[in-house]
Amino acid sequence: MHGFIWVLLDGGPSRAFLETDVNLMKDDLAMLKDLFIAEGQGLPSDVIEKEAKLAQQILDLYVLKADTIIDLLMKASEHMSHHLEPATARRRNVHDVHTLLRVLCHKKDNGASTFLKIQYHLPRSSDYDDVPVKDAPSKVPIFSDMLNRGASFNWSETGQQSFRIMKKKLQEASWQ
């Protein structure tokens, strides 16, 4: 299930989901759960349901209007500590800032795109390019850990390129 959640939240800037995609993603989740249940020969269904709960909640976020997710993000930001720890797969919560922001980043929605462009100076998804920028640490605490740990992942070349593009855009946004 962690891999499925990774695709939903950390799949790179080329992943943008429409509300109409959610039904297909729910079908994918159902097939994944069936795979692990293996017609009674695999894991118990209650274990699978427990493990799939966060994925289902994230899919439910994608159905919400961008304005609703933005409101949730603002409320979550008010309650956030100044010493941010990155959300890991084990500690991730559907209402934490990290998750909400990632849903907005991957939601193919004009409202979400406009908010991210204004608030975080991120380009619209079609505007991503590979423009060199100065290598400076992020001034936005929520992204600093993500920017610093990029080299520790064993990603494919495409994944590394997507990360580099997003990293550069986040660094550009932190300079403003």
Buried (B, 14 or more C-beta within 10 A) or exposed (E): BEEBBEBBBBBBBEBBBEEEBBEEBBEBBEEBBEEBBEEEEBEEEEEBEEBBEBBBBBBEBBEBEBEEBBEBBEEBEEEEEEEBEBBEEEEBEBEBBBBBBBBBBBBBBEBBBEBBBEBBBBBEBEEBEEEEEEEEEBEBEBBBBBBEEEEEEEEEEEBBBBBEBBBBBBBBBBEE
